């Protein structure tokens, strides 16, 4: 079960400050796109997301997008946000996370992972012993696959919320 639990949990990426990341001793962020930075397959990123990413950049924190979505989707997001990206990452497999750290020029121990899905972002990061941060999904997609994923995540989310209340 430990591989499914994030190291920390936030309502939104915008709640994660550059200072918080630096206090963790991290110099890079592997960042999910869909439902973490924008709605699923949404090509528009809000000014608040641009401002948040700018605050990370100003603090010297490197960012690489890592998505299971298509390479084209990842590259469009990268272009819109001025970041490096890897699409078709096949999270939770380790390769995409390793490649993202390499693109940032950082060793894995200097990197954290931020995403909205336990079985991709969190599991993948935890498999490499990275610091993992789970955020609430930006949208409540209602596809058969998303319903199944969220259903399977429920017990872990209940446990996370109980721990936060203590």
N, C-alpha and C positions, 0 to 999 in steps of 0.2 A: 504493500500500500504506500510505502514511503516514496516510491518513484512517481506516484500520482499527485503528491502534495506539493504545492508551491512553497517556496521559502517565505514569500509574502504575498499579500493580496490587496489590491486597490480597486476602487470603483471605476477609475478611468486612468489612461496613461497620463492625462494632464495633471493627475494628483501625484505623480512620481517626479520629484524634483531632481535637478542635476546634482544638488548637494546630497540628496539621499543616495544617488548612485555612486557619487565620489566617496561618501562615508563607508560604503560597502567595499571600497578599494577597487572599484571597477572603472575601466577606461573605455569600454565599448559595450554597445547594446545590440543584440540580435533581436529584431523587432518584426512581429507578425503584421500583416496588412489588414486583411478582411476581418471586420468586426472588432479590430483593435484600434486602427487608425481611421477607418471609414466603414460605411455599410458594405455588405458583401457585393463585390464587383462594382462598387461605386467609384467613379473616376474623379470625384471631387473631394478634396480634403479641406476642412474648415480652416479659417484663419487661426483658430485656437490650436490646431494641430501644427500648423506652420510655426506659430510662436513657440510652442513647446519644443519642437525640434531645433529651432534656432537657439533656445536657451541651452540645450544640450551641446550644440556645436560651439557656442560661446564659452562653455565650460571645458572645452577640449575633449568631450566625449564623442567617440566615433559611433556611427550607426550603420548597420547593414540590414536591409529588409530580407526576410526569409519567408517564402510563401509556398504552400502546396498548390496554389493556383497556377495558371499557365505562365510560361516565361514571358509572354507578351504582356500579360496583366502586371507581372512584377516589374517589367521594364517601364511600362507606362507610369506606374506609381513612383518608381525611382526617378524618372524624368520630371514628374510633377513636384517631387519633394527634394530633388537634388541629392539623391543618395545612391549607394550601390545596392543591388538587389540580386537575389537568386530565386528563380521560379522553379516549379516542379521539384521542390526540395525533398519530397517524400518523408516529411516529418512523421513520425518520431525517429527515423533513421539518423544515425550520427553524422553521415557525410555532409549534409547541408549545413549543420551547425559548425563543423570543422571548416568547411569552405568559407562560411561567413566570417569566422575569426581570422582566417588567412587573408581575406579581402581587406579586413580592417588592419591587418598587420599586427595583430595582438595574440598573445598566448591565451588559451582557453581560460586560465585562472583569472584573467583580467576582464572577462566578459560576463554579462548577465543576459537573460532571455526574458522578453516581455511578450505575452500573448493572451488570448482569450480562451484557448482550448486546453483542457487537461490532457487529452489523449494524443495531442500533437506537440504543442509548444512546451508544456510542462514536462511531460514524459520524456520528450527528446532532450531537453536541457538537463533533466535530472540523470538521464543515462550517462551523460558526460560530466556529471557532478558540477554543473554550472549553477549559479544562483538564479532561481526562477521566480518570476513575478507574474501572477495571474491577475487579469483585469476582467471586469464584467464585459460581456459582448455589447457592442454598440447597438445592435439590432436584435430583434427576436425573430430570426428567420424561421419559416415554417415549411421546411422541405422534409421529406421522409428521413434523409440522412442526418440533417441537423436535429430533428426530433429524437432520433435514436442516440446521437452523441450526447445531447443534453440530458436525456433520460439516464444514460449510463454514468454521467458526471454527477448526478444528484447526490448520491451518498457521500462522495468526496466533498462536494460543496456544503452539505449539511455539517460535516465535520469541521470544515474551515470556518464556517460562520459561528459554530459553537465555540471554537477556540478564540475567535475575535471577541466574543461577548465576555469572556473571562477576564 
